[in-house]
Amino acid sequence: MAANGSKNPTRKQLIVSILCKHLSLDHKDFSSNAAEKDIKTLYSDILKSSGKSSNDEVMKWMEFAESFPADSKACFDVLIKLNEELATKSVLLGNGLRTSEADVIVFSAVHSFVVGLANLDQGKMPHVMRWMDYIQSKEALGDLFGKISLEKPGFEPPLHGAKSAVDSNAKKTVQSTNNAEKSEVPSNLKSGDAKKGDTALQEKKKSVETEAVDKDKTKKAVGAKEAGQEKKKSSETAAVDKDKELSVSLLNIQVGLIRKAWKHPSADSLLVEEIDVGEAKLRQVVSGLAKYCNPDDLTNRRVALITNVKPGKLRDVMSEGLVLCASNEDHTNVEPLLPPEGAKIGERISFSGIDGKPEDVLNPKKKQLEKITPNLFTDDKGVATFKGIPFMTSAGPCTSSIPKASIK
C-alpha cells in the first residue's frame, strides 16, 4: 500500500496532532521534539503514553501516510487505489464501531488533497469520499482540518400506495344448443313429390346430427388440451411461488441509525435500541447483543434493520424490528452488519437482479424469515450477501469484519 514520495515535516505534525486527539492526549507533549524523531518513533511514544501497544497493520498505513505524494497526478492515482481498497469495507482497520489509529493517520495525510477536489473528481472515488465523511463526523476534527463538502445523492422514501384491487373473473359458461331444424314441406308440393321431400328432410336431419357429434368431439379434444396446459401452468406457478417464498425481496431491510441503546431491564443477554429509519417515530428494537456489544459503542452506529417483522414483546419490552448481525461459526464473535457511512437513513437495501415488493408484515406461521436466513452470509471479504449477491445501498455494500459469517 505504500505510495512513493518525500517526507513532509508538516504532515508529521498533523499526524501527531490527530493521533493525540484520537487518543485524548495533549499534542504539545510530543510536538516540541517532533522534528528530531521519525514518525514511527513518535507513534511508539504516543502509544506508550496512552497505554496501548503497537500494531503491525497500523504501521503499514503509517508508511502509506508518510510517503503520500505531493504531486497532484500521483496523489490522484494513489487515491484511486485507496478507493479500491475501501470498496468492500467501511474503514481501513477494525469493524467501524470505532475509528482506528490507521484511519485517522491516513485521513490526516490525504485531507489536504481531497478537500480541494471538484465534484467530478469526487465522483471517481466514492468509497474514499464516504470514508472521509465518516472519519470527519466521527472524530469531530473541525479544529484541525477544514470540513470536506460532499455532494450526497438525494433519497426519496418509497410511498406505499393502496393495494391494487384484483378482480375475480367469473368463469364463462358456454352453452351448446343443438337446434333441431325443422324443415317443413312447402304447401305447394305435389303429392308425387312428398316422398322426395321426406328424403331431403331425413338427409338434412342426419347432416345436422353428424355436425353436432363432430363439434362435441372437437370440444372434448380442446378441453383435454386446455386441461393439460392448465396443469403445466399450475406446476410452473407452484415453482415460482416456492422460489418467491424463499426470496429476500420479501424482507424490508432498511438502513437504520441507532440513536440510543441501553441494557434490557430484566434480561442480561438483551439490549434495547431506539433506531431511526426515517419515520416520524423512532423504532424500539430488542436485540441479543449484550454479550458482544457495549451500548455506548452502538450509539450513532448504522445498522441493517428488517422493519416488516411482526412487532412483539421480548421479556415484556416491545420490539419493532430485527437488527441483522454477522456471526462466526461458534457464535463467539457477533456484530451488527454495517451499512456504509454515505447510505441514507431509511433507504431500502437492494439486491442486484432481485425485484419485488416486500410483505407488509411477515407471517410467522409461514416461517418466511427462517427459510431466507440460511442464504444470508458474508463473503471472504466480509461483504454481506444473499446467495452471493451483495446487500447494496446508494453508497456501497453493507459489510462486517467477520468473513464467511452467517447472518441472522
C-alpha positions in Angstrom: 0.0 0.0 0.0 3.0 2.3 0.2 3.0 5.3 -2.1 6.2 6.9 -3.3 7.0 10.5 -2.2 9.2 12.6 0.1 8.7 13.0 3.8 7.0 16.2 5.0 7.6 17.7 8.5 4.2 19.5 8.3 2.5 16.2 7.6 4.3 14.7 10.6 2.9 17.4 12.8 -0.6 16.7 11.5 -0.2 13.0 12.2 1.0 13.7 15.7 -1.9 16.1 16.3 -4.6 13.8 15.0 -3.3 10.8 16.9 -3.1 12.7 20.2 -6.7 14.0 19.7 -7.9 10.4 18.8 -6.2 9.0 22.0 -7.2 12.0 24.2 -3.6 13.2 24.7 -2.1 16.7 24.7 -0.2 17.0 21.4 2.2 19.6 22.9 3.9 16.8 24.9 5.1 15.4 21.6 5.2 18.3 19.1 8.3 20.0 20.7 10.7 17.3 19.6 8.7 16.0 16.6 11.3 17.4 14.1 14.1 15.3 15.7 12.3 12.0 15.6 10.9 9.9 12.8 7.2 9.3 12.7 7.4 5.6 13.8 9.3 6.6 17.0 6.7 9.3 17.6 3.9 6.9 17.1 5.5 4.5 19.7 5.9 7.3 22.2 2.3 8.3 21.8 1.0 4.7 22.2 3.2 4.3 25.3 1.6 7.4 26.9 -1.8 6.1 26.1 -1.1 2.6 27.4 -1.7 0.9 24.1 0.7 -1.4 22.2 2.0 -1.2 18.6 0.1 -2.8 15.7 1.7 -4.1 12.5 -1.3 -3.2 10.4 -1.3 0.4 11.7 2.5 0.6 10.9 1.7 -0.4 7.3 -0.8 2.5 7.0 1.7 4.8 8.8 4.1 4.1 5.9 1.4 4.9 3.4 0.6 8.2 5.1 4.3 9.2 5.5 5.0 8.5 1.8 1.8 10.0 0.3 3.0 12.0 -2.7 2.9 15.8 -3.1 2.4 15.8 -6.9 -1.3 16.2 -7.8 -1.4 13.5 -10.5 0.4 11.0 -8.3 -2.0 11.8 -5.4 -5.0 11.1 -7.6 -3.6 7.8 -8.7 -2.9 6.7 -5.1 -6.4 7.7 -4.0 -7.9 5.6 -6.8 -6.1 2.6 -5.4 -7.2 3.5 -1.9 -10.8 3.7 -3.3 -10.5 0.1 -4.5 -9.2 -0.9 -1.0 -12.3 0.7 0.6 -14.8 -0.7 -1.9 -15.6 -3.8 0.3 -15.1 -2.4 3.8 -16.3 0.6 5.8 -12.9 1.6 7.4 -9.3 0.8 6.9 -8.9 -1.2 10.1 -11.4 -2.7 12.5 -15.1 -3.2 12.4 -16.2 0.5 12.1 -17.7 0.7 15.6 -14.7 2.9 16.5 -12.3 4.6 14.2 -8.8 3.2 14.3 -5.3 4.8 14.5 -4.8 3.8 10.9 -7.9 5.6 9.8 -7.1 8.9 11.4 -3.4 8.8 10.3 -4.3 8.2 6.6 -7.1 10.9 6.9 -4.5 13.5 8.1 -2.2 12.6 5.2 -4.8 12.8 2.3 -7.0 15.6 3.6 -5.2 18.5 2.1 -5.6 17.0 -1.4 -9.1 15.6 -1.0 -10.6 18.9 0.4 -9.9 20.7 -2.9 -11.3 18.0 -5.2 -14.1 19.1 -7.7 -17.4 17.2 -7.6 -16.5 15.4 -10.8 -13.2 14.1 -9.3 -15.0 13.2 -6.0 -17.4 11.1 -8.1 -14.5 9.0 -9.3 -13.6 7.8 -5.8 -17.0 7.4 -4.0 -15.6 5.0 -1.3 -12.8 7.3 -0.3 -15.3 10.2 0.0 -17.7 8.1 2.0 -14.9 7.1 4.3 -13.5 10.7 4.7 -17.0 11.9 5.6 -17.4 9.2 8.2 -14.0 10.0 9.8 -14.6 13.7 9.9 -18.0 13.3 11.5 -16.9 10.5 13.9 -13.8 12.3 15.2 -15.0 15.9 15.2 -11.9 17.3 13.6 -13.1 20.8 12.9 -10.3 22.4 14.9 -7.6 20.6 13.0 -9.0 20.1 9.5 -11.4 22.0 7.3 -14.7 20.2 6.6 -14.9 18.4 3.3 -18.0 19.2 1.5 -19.6 16.1 0.0 -22.3 16.1 -2.6 -24.5 13.3 -1.4 -27.2 11.7 -3.6 -30.8 12.5 -2.8 -33.1 9.9 -1.5 -36.9 9.8 -1.6 -38.5 7.2 0.7 -40.9 4.9 -1.2 -44.6 5.7 -0.9 -46.6 2.7 0.0 -49.8 3.1 -2.0 -53.0 1.1 -1.6 -53.0 -2.4 -3.0 -54.5 -2.7 -6.4 -57.8 -4.4 -6.3 -57.8 -7.8 -8.0 -61.0 -8.6 -9.8 -62.0 -12.2 -9.8 -63.3 -13.1 -13.2 -66.2 -15.5 -13.2 -65.9 -18.4 -15.5 -67.8 -18.2 -18.7 -70.3 -20.9 -19.2 -70.5 -22.0 -22.8 -73.9 -23.4 -23.6 -74.1 -25.7 -26.6 -77.6 -25.7 -28.0 -78.3 -28.1 -30.7 -81.2 -26.6 -32.6 -83.2 -29.1 -34.4 -84.0 -27.5 -37.6 -87.4 -28.5 -38.6 -88.0 -28.4 -42.3 -91.5 -28.2 -43.5 -92.6 -29.5 -46.9 -93.9 -26.5 -48.8 -97.6 -26.5 -49.1 -97.4 -26.2 -52.8 -95.5 -29.6 -53.2 -97.5 -32.0 -55.2 -98.3 -35.4 -53.7 -95.9 -37.1 -56.0 -93.0 -35.1 -54.6 -93.9 -35.7 -51.0 -91.6 -38.7 -50.8 -88.7 -36.7 -52.2 -89.4 -34.0 -49.6 -89.3 -36.6 -46.8 -86.0 -37.9 -48.1 -84.5 -34.5 -48.2 -85.7 -33.8 -44.7 -84.1 -37.0 -43.4 -80.8 -36.2 -45.1 -80.7 -32.7 -43.6 -81.5 -34.1 -40.1 -78.7 -36.7 -40.5 -76.3 -33.9 -41.5 -77.2 -31.8 -38.5 -76.7 -34.7 -36.1 -73.3 -35.6 -37.7 -72.2 -31.9 -37.3 -73.3 -31.9 -33.7 -71.3 -35.1 -33.0 -68.2 -33.6 -34.7 -68.5 -30.4 -32.6 -68.8 -32.4 -29.4 -65.6 -34.4 -30.3 -63.7 -31.2 -31.1 -64.9 -29.6 -27.8 -63.7 -32.6 -25.8 -60.3 -32.5 -27.5 -59.8 -28.8 -26.9 -60.9 -29.3 -23.3 -58.3 -32.1 -22.8 -55.6 -29.9 -24.3 -56.5 -26.9 -22.1 -56.6 -29.2 -19.0 -53.0 -30.3 -19.8 -51.9 -26.7 -20.3 -53.6 -25.7 -17.1 -51.9 -28.5 -15.2 -48.5 -27.5 -16.6 -49.2 -23.8 -15.8 -50.2 -24.7 -12.3 -46.9 -26.7 -11.8 -44.9 -23.7 -13.1 -46.8 -21.3 -10.8 -46.1 -23.5 -7.8 -42.4 -23.5 -8.6 -42.4 -19.7 -8.9 -44.4 -19.3 -5.7 -41.9 -21.6 -3.9 -38.9 -19.5 -5.2 -40.7 -16.3 -4.2 -41.3 -17.7 -0.7 -37.5 -18.0 -0.4 -36.7 -14.6 -2.0 -35.0 -11.9 0.1 -37.3 -9.4 -1.6 -40.0 -10.4 0.9 -37.9 -8.7 3.6 -38.0 -4.9 4.0 -34.3 -4.3 5.0 -33.6 -0.6 5.7 -30.6 1.4 6.7 -31.2 2.5 10.3 -29.2 4.7 12.8 -29.2 3.7 16.5 -29.9 6.9 18.4 -29.8 5.3 21.8 -29.0 1.9 23.3 -29.4 0.5 26.9 -29.4 -2.8 28.7 -32.7 -4.7 28.9 -34.2 -4.2 32.4 -34.9 -7.9 33.0 -32.6 -9.9 30.6 -28.8 -9.8 30.9 -28.3 -11.1 27.3 -30.5 -8.4 25.7 -30.1 -4.8 24.7 -32.8 -2.3 23.8 -32.2 0.3 21.0 -34.1 3.2 19.6 -33.4 3.2 15.8 -34.1 5.9 13.2 -35.3 4.7 9.8 -36.6 8.0 8.6 -40.1 7.6 10.1 -41.8 10.1 12.3 -41.2 7.9 15.3 -38.1 6.0 16.3 -38.4 2.2 16.3 -37.7 0.4 19.6 -35.9 -2.9 18.9 -34.7 -5.6 21.3 -31.5 -7.5 20.3 -29.5 -10.3 21.8 -26.2 -8.3 21.6 -25.5 -7.6 25.3 -22.6 -10.2 25.4 -21.0 -8.8 22.3 -21.5 -5.0 22.2 -21.4 -2.1 24.6 -24.5 0.2 24.4 -22.2 3.2 24.1 -20.5 1.7 21.0 -23.8 1.1 19.3 -25.0 4.7 19.8 -24.9 6.6 16.4 -24.0 3.4 14.6 -25.7 2.5 11.3 -27.3 -1.0 11.1 -29.3 -3.1 8.6 -32.8 -3.4 10.1 -35.7 -5.7 9.0 -38.7 -3.5 9.6 -41.5 -5.7 8.5 -41.2 -8.4 11.1 -44.4 -8.8 13.3 -44.0 -6.5 16.4 -43.9 -8.3 19.7 -42.7 -8.3 23.3 -39.3 -9.8 24.3 -39.3 -10.2 28.1 -42.0 -7.6 28.5 -40.3 -5.0 26.2 -41.9 -4.2 22.8 -39.6 -4.9 19.8 -40.5 -3.4 16.3 -37.7 -4.8 14.1 -34.7 -7.1 13.7 -31.1 -6.0 13.6 -29.2 -8.2 11.2 -25.9 -9.5 12.6 -23.0 -11.5 11.4 -21.7 -14.4 13.5 -18.7 -16.7 13.3 -19.3 -20.5 13.3 -19.2 -21.0 17.1 -21.1 -17.7 17.8 -18.2 -16.3 19.9 -18.0 -13.2 17.7 -21.2 -11.4 16.8 -21.7 -7.9 15.4 -24.4 -5.9 13.5 -23.9 -5.5 9.8 -22.5 -2.1 8.9 -24.0 0.0 6.0 -21.5 2.5 4.6 -21.5 6.0 6.1 -22.9 7.6 3.0 -26.0 5.4 3.0 -29.3 7.4 3.5 -31.2 6.7 6.7 -34.4 4.7 5.8 -33.3 3.7 2.3 -34.2 0.1 1.4 -31.2 -2.3 0.9 -31.4 -3.8 -2.6 -30.1 -7.0 -4.3 -29.0 -6.9 -7.9 -31.3 -8.8 -10.2 -33.9 -9.4 -7.5 -37.0 -7.2 -7.6 -40.3 -7.4 -5.7 -42.3 -5.7 -3.1 -41.7 -6.8 0.5 -44.5 -8.2 2.6 -46.4 -5.6 4.7 -45.8 -7.8 7.7 -44.0 -11.2 7.6 -46.3 -14.1 8.6 -44.7 -16.1 11.4 -46.8 -19.2 10.5 -45.2 -19.3 7.0 -41.7 -19.2 8.6 -40.5 -16.9 5.8 -37.6 -15.5 7.7 -36.4 -18.9 8.8 -36.4 -20.0 5.1 -34.4 -17.0 3.9 -31.7 -16.5 6.5 -29.8 -19.7 5.6 -29.0 -18.0 2.4 -27.6 -14.9 4.1 -23.8 -14.8 4.7 -20.7 -12.7 4.3 -18.1 -13.5 1.7 -14.4 -13.9 2.2 -14.0 -10.1 2.2 -16.8 -9.5 4.8 -19.4 -8.2 2.3 -22.9 -9.2 3.3 -24.8 -11.2 0.7 -27.9 -13.1 -0.2 -26.8 -16.2 -2.2 -23.6 -14.3 -3.0 -25.5 -11.1 -4.1 -24.3 -8.1 -2.0 -26.5 -6.1 0.3 -26.3 -2.8 -1.6 -27.1 0.8 -0.6 -26.7 4.0 -2.6 -23.2 4.4 -1.0 -22.0 0.8 -1.5 -22.4 -2.6 0.2 -23.1 -3.5 3.8 -20.1 -5.2 5.4 -18.8 -6.9 8.5 -15.4 -7.5 10.0 -16.3 -11.2 10.2 -15.7 -13.0 6.8 -17.6 -16.1 5.8 -20.1 -15.5 8.6 -23.8 -16.5 8.9 -26.2 -13.6 9.0 -29.3 -13.6 11.2 
